[in-house]
Each structure stands twice: as structure tokens, then as C-alpha cells.
Amino acid sequence: MPLINSYALWNNKGGVGKSTISFHLSMRYAETHSNVKVLVIDLCPQSNSSMMLLGGGTAGDERVVELCSRDIPKSVVGYVSTVITNGRGAKLPNPNDFLIHVSDYNKGAPSNMYLLCGDGNMEPMAPAINEAASARALTPNAQPWKWVIEIFKKFIDNIADCQDDWMVFVDTNPSFSIYTQMAVAAVNRLLTPINADDSSKTAASAMVALLHGTNPQHPIYGSWTFAEVAKQQKVRVPQIHLLIGNRLTQFEGPATAFAALSDATSKALYDIYKQNPSYFVNATKTISTKEQFRNYYSIPLRDFNTAGVVCAHLGRLLSSMKQGYYKVYGIDVKVNSEKIKECLNAIDMIVDRL
């Protein structure tokens, strides 16, 4: 099957490392699977993963600005605006007209890396997208909301309608705005970065409520939620594949850095799992305790220390980094070989679980 799988990195909590993980994970997957085409769709208006993929630092920033400044932006905004302007029922644009072959811009990237570039104009465009989604349905089968929400799902379907094998990663914004809903509806599975602090317990529970609704449904706005409308219009909600415990050393220190989730977060998610196991990818073994749940569905990711941050700033593969000093905005920053190895091992743990 040409589409191997599709993953969105999303949590409705900011600062959990979605863009940095998207960058390192997609680059490493492409490096270790040279026979697979790897696509990143950047649906975060900050466009950080696009900047990293296109060379990092000032160079990556300038390349994103250039792509987004064209008459028809070669970006997520260019694609969405073209689809909405053409209207429902029109033939979809050729996705290849909007794709970036990453190594054309960043010689340090694998040759099988592709990007649908992020665009800061996605935020101001959101009202226009909402208007298209809320248009009056002239026939019972029109479903304008479903048509808009699945724009990027159709993009992925069209890309994968070929003889090549594709793996897709979608970077997202924490806010559950219309473009984040489009990101979630585009993929089969979720990779959810979660901090080791207990505030993640609330965020994780809220994330599940946004995707699947609450029981009982809220008496006023419950029927208007993404969860309810998705259910009515048969829009697929992705399953949680992995919970990635990130920024662990920052919150709990080296001694407990390899515990992927805090006890409070584990308990909250395990309680959700017991009631609704279908929210998660089907387990291949029996899960009957909180510890079994944590071991099966979560994975620890130690901080992307200086090595990971410098690597992302330079838009390089982790495996290409050597011990030494690297320029970061004119300042020499030392990178230790042991830290490079730690980052590489951490990201390989996730690649192996996909």
C-alpha cells in the first residue's frame, strides 16, 4: 500500500516540543528508510518545522518567507486558498505543484524528504476557512464542513495515489482552531508529546475531550463541537499511537528522566483507556494496569539538549553532527559527542515504534 501511515504530532498544550520532534523524527525516518518518500505538512502558523527542514536559522526563515510570498504561495495557505476558491466539486489542484523537495533547499536533508510548507498567513486566513466550512448546505449530501475539514486528507490521498511508498508527518498548533482540526482529520494516528509535569494531566484529558467529546454532552455547545460534528458527518478521528514523554530532565531531573509520563498523567489517560480503548491504537497484548498502559503506549524522550537544538537550528541530520563548535546566530556553541548519541538514540526509539 503506497501510504504506509500518517501521523499528526499534536497536544493542545504549548511548549511540548511538537515542531522539534517533527523535524528530527521525519529527517531520521527518511534517513533510515531511503526507499520511502517522507512528507511533512506544516500546519503550525509559526512554521518552525519548515524553517528547520529548509536549512534552519536565518536561511530557513528566508526560504519560508520566499515560498509564502509568491503570487500563489507554495505553502499550506496556497493549497487551501486554491481549493476553497475553486469550490466544492471542482478538481483538486495537483499536490505536486505545492510540494517542496527539501534537498533542493537544504543539502543536508535526505533526498526522499518532501514538505508542504507552513505559512504564517494560516492564522489570518482562519476566518475565511471557517466561513467556507459553515456555508449553508444546498443539498443533504453537500457537507461543506466535511469538505473543508478533509482538505489535507484528500491532499495525502492524492499524493499516495502512486506506486511510491509514503510516510506522512503533520506538525500542528496547540490551539484547536479550524486548521488544527484539518490537521487531525488528515491523519490515521496521533503522536502526542507530553511533559512530565502534572499540568499535562489536564491537557491530556482536554485533548481527548476535544477529539471525542464529553459524556454527558454539554447542554449548550455540545452539538457544535468538532467531536460531535465529526461523528455526524463521519469524519474519522485518529487514534493515539504513542504518548511521547518530552522535556523530562527539565521537570524531574536525570534520575527519573526515563519515566515517560507522570503518575497523574498516566492515571488520567489509563482511566480514559479503560472506558474507551478504541481511542488508542489496538494493543497487541493485554493492558490491565496503569503500568502496563504506560509501558505500552508511552515512550520517554529525554530533552533535545544542546546537540538537538543546534542540529535543528542548522537543519541537519543528527547522524551528521560531530563533536565541536557550531555557529548559532554568530555565537560558537559546543556540542558534545555523547549528547549527540543520546539524542539519536532517543529519536530512534520512536522511529522503531512507528
ABEGO torsion letter per residue (X at the ends): XABABBBBBBBABBGAGAAAAAAAAAAAAAAABAABBBBBBBABAAGAAAAAAAGEEAAAAAAAAAAAABABBBBAAAAAAAAAAAEBGBBBBBAAAABBBAAAABAABBAABBBBBBBAAAAAAAAAAAAAAABBBABAAAGAAAAAAAAAAAAAAAAABBABBBBBBBBBBABBBAAAAAAAAABABBBBBBBABAAAAAAAAAAAAAAAEBOBBBAAAAAABAAAAAAAAGBBBBBBABBBBBGAAAAAEAAAAABABBAAAAAAAAAAAAABAAABBBBABBBABAAAAAAAABBBBBBBBAAAAAAAAAGBBAAABBBEBBBBGGBBBBBBAAAAAAAAAAAAAAAAAX
